[in-house]
């Protein structure tokens, strides 16, 4: 499947039924053909709903919306603030979104539940721990971690100088990793807040993806996909990263993976998309023709299909393996 949309594509995802694309014109488009108007303005962020049915979107209209093929329902509003980042936990059923200096936490099963966690600075990325009980947000100077359901609490602060733009927990919950504005990652071991410096990138790291049962962390930001080992109590501490798919003529700008599987997808700044197994040899280009840079990328839960989109509004869904 290939198509061209008449708006910028914010995100590509897979819910339980197929591929979903969130667009800058406020609409959500489903692979099965449905178009749902979700926001009065642009969709800024999107994540699969904890139930797997549809997606949750955040917009510059300050709303968090549950979008399914037949309807869109507003879950929460943050008047006058953009919803820049979203996360959802199938394990706990919770949804979290950043809105300026606030972190909003919702319960998909309880429309009356809401927590607003306050921070001193603007929040950027957001992520739940593996059980969905704690939620982290990146900010200037590090990351903050709250117990998601508890009101009126002081967050645990993980500090490192600089602007942190995204955040993720390792699948075992032992480590917290952030992307940074200045072309590097930073990490902390949760039990003792020991720092992990993960640098050497030529370009900005736009996202993170764990794979191979959490034993590898993949990132863009280089001429190939960078892989960090997360094995044992020390994770990547004292270990070197490796790189696959190196191509001197292009940069990997996005990666996608699924934690249980060993398959990695990379989107390049020249429009190409490849799939690889780090334990095997060779790349499978699911989009081999060059064009505008890839801006959205997703791998299906069973790791069999890839959804991608580029700066020109072209999007597609491809088989992940020949």
Secondary structure by P-SEA (a helix, b strand, c coil): cccccccccccccccccbbbbbccccccccccccccccccccccccccccccccbbbbccccccccccccccccccccccccccbbbbbccccbbbbbcccbbbbbbcccccbbbbbbbccccccccccccccbbbbbcccbbbbcccccccccccccccccccccccccccccbbbbbccccbbbbbccccbbbbbbcccccccccccccccccbbbbcccccbbbbbbccccccccbbbbbccccccccccbbbbbccccbbbbbcccbbbbbbcccbbbbbcccccccccccbbbbcccccbbbbcccccccccccccc
